[in-house]
Amino acid sequence: MVDFSIEKPYWQKGCGAVCGVDEAGRGPLAGPVCAAAVVFAPGTQIPGLDDSKKLTEKKREALFPVILEKALAYGIGFASEREIDTVNILNATFLAMRRAVEQLSVRPDVLLVDGNQKPHIGACEEVTVVKGDAKSVSIAAASVLAKVSRDHKMLELDAQYPQYAFRQHKGYGTKLHYEKLAQYGISPVHRRTFLKKLMGEEPHE
């Protein structure tokens, strides 16, 4: 299970606001990428918290309000499918991370970023943590906020474009999703750079 072992050295150095940052939705064919930033006070307890990928949807939904309540500060940011097509998925992910960090009500002293690439937000020191969502409480909490927030956004898109069954696959490249693309073509919320083989078709309203 995740713990505060990565955060503790920074607290001991006097960093009061250690912020975990993670994203959700880099791989899907449709919809935005989402990022979240979370700051906890030392010793905050969130029973059952883990890497969002290891949790059931029901558990993530249950943890979401608990994280919001117990966090000293949090932010949730999106980058749209059009931004993904314009600047590429990596830069769009960094853009979503920047937007999440900018929403924090406290200035972070250090960002613990899941993965091996720094977003270069410029607000403070940035430290990459490979598989950080399975190690750090702060990053795991950010992974849950990002995943749940993106899932909720995909449910909104499902209501707008019910023919694509976004509720079921959340935009990922499942067999069902490709079947819907073959039947209905590319929608305005698809990532066109992810669907180059289908680019001969115009978006369907």
Secondary structure, DSSP 8 states (H G I E B T S, - for coil): --BSTTTHHHHHTT---EEEEEEE-SS-SBS-EEEEEEE--TT---TT---GGGS-HHHHHHHHHHHHHH-SEEEEEEE-HHHHHHH-HHHHHHHHHHHHHHT-SS--SEEEEESS------SSEEEEETTGGGTBHHHHHHHHHHHHHHHHHHHHHHHH-GGG-HHHHTT---HHHHHHHHHH---TTB-GGG-GGGTTS----
